[in-house]
């Protein structure tokens, strides 16, 4: 009886996932992931950019597609995605959702090499600050050490093997293990008396509060893009940024957040990668013009783990666009 219920449950899961291939399942090549998952993946499409697009491009190369690795989801990447989807029996729409991600990703471990390893190394080095990792496509001891540390910090099985859950944690900034999920972090932010989340944005449904509410509900946040505040794109907010926001509050600071993922920012803005937020009021002082609170807020963000090279205020402002707020970005 138990086995019968399990089979019925499996059939329901497959139906819910919209399985497209009803032919007998072929043997799964060693090193690939053939089973579908109920994990939520960030959907990427033409017009997106950032670290996860780099990962996508490396994985497409690993799958035999020819394209540049530049972090910009342009027409070349769109063509490569469609070619891969067609060859894999997936819906050919150019959108990299859960089914496409899980067909693309391959399990890698120490001793492996190639573009899939480069994807892991690039995420670890540029996305999570493991500066000792070299993006050379060789899964050696240094990469193994970084993978194990990453897994440990995110409540994953610490085995050095980059399988489904570790790939998911790298790409979405979350994991299925541990207690500090992105959803629970967002809930803590909503309940914090020291964090005020703005309720207006040029992106419909993309104001700071709604971004955090969506994250608390396990959903992607609505984001803008450089040419269109309402370009219909989404992003999963990253754990490191959410932890940083809470760290600022836990250190005794009160602040008003004017932007997370929504709005119009630079093309490759960390806002669009779910890694940054803007502060408009710091400990009761408006940042609408340069003042000492700009320096205090920037220093506090850096102390909370933000990337100093990507944390801007009126006095550390290479683009000239941060005179009325402080921009804090995490890896």
C-alpha positions, 0 to 999 in steps of 0.5 A, a space after each residue: 500500500 505504501 509503495 502504491 501511494 508513493 507511485 501515485 505521488 510521483 505521478 502527481 509531481 510529474 504532472 505538476 511539473 508539466 513533463 514533456 517527454 513521455 517516452 521511456 527514460 534513457 540511461 542518465 550519463 554519468 555526471 548529469 542530473 536527470 531528475 526534476 526538482 521542486 526547487 525554485 530557480 531564478 528565471 533568466 531571459 534576454 535583457 538580463 545580466 550579471 553573475 548568474 548569466 555568466 554561470 548560464 553561459 559557461 554551462 551552455 558552453 559545457 553543453 556544446 553551445 558556442 557563445 561569449 561569456 560576458 554576463 549579458 543575456 543578448 541575442 547570442 545567448 538567447 539563440 544558444 538557450 533555444 538551441 539547447 532547449 530544442 535539443 533537450 526536449 524542453 519548451 523552446 522559449 529562450 527563458 531559463 527556468 527550473 527545467 532548463 537550469 536542471 538540464 544544464 547543470 552537471 555534478 562536478 567534484 575534485 578532479 573534474 575540469 571544463 566550463 561547468 567547473 569554471 561556472 562554479 569557480 566564477 560564482 565562488 570567486 566573484 559572487 561569494 568572495 572566495 578570492 583564492 579560487 582561480 577561474 581556470 576550469 580545473 577542480 583542484 584542492 583550492 576549489 574543493 576547499 572553497 566548495 566545502 566552506 560554502 556548503 558548511 556556511 549554507 547548511 548543505 552536506 559538506 562533501 565537496 561535490 557540486 550537485 543539485 542543492 549546491 548549484 541551487 545555492 550558488 545560483 539563487 543565493 539560498 539553500 534547502 538546508 539550514 534555518 536561515 533561508 532567504 525566506 526566513 531572513 526576509 521575514 525577519 527584516 519585515 519584523 524589524 523595528 529598525 528597518 523601514 522599507 519604502 513603498 514606492 518605486 518606478 517599477 510596478 510591484 517592485 518597491 522595497 517592501 514588496 520585494 521583501 514580502 515576495 522573498 518572504 513568500 519564496 517568490 522572486 522579486 520584481 526588478 527594473 532594468 537600465 532602459 525600462 523600470 517595468 521590463 518584466 524581469 525578476 530576481 531572487 534576492 541573495 542571502 548575503 544581502 539580506 543578512 547584511 541588511 539584518 546585520 545593520 539593524 542588529 548593530 543598533 542602526 535604524 534606516 530607510 530603504 529606498 530601493 532593492 531590486 526595482 527602479 532604473 539603475 546602471 545596466 550591470 547594477 547589483 540591484 538587478 542581481 539581488 545583491 544591493 539596496 539603497 539607504 535614504 535615511 540613516 539613524 534619523 538623518 536624511 541622506 538627500 544631500 552630502 553629510 557625515 551620515 553618508 560616511 557613517 552609513 557606508 562604513 556600517 555597510 562595509 562592517 556588515 560585509 558589503 563589498 567596499 568597491 561597490 559601496 557608494 555614497 556622496 564621497 565615494 561616488 565614481 558615477 556621480 549618482 549617489 549624492 542623495 543616498 548610500 548604495 550598499 552591495 554584497 557579493 
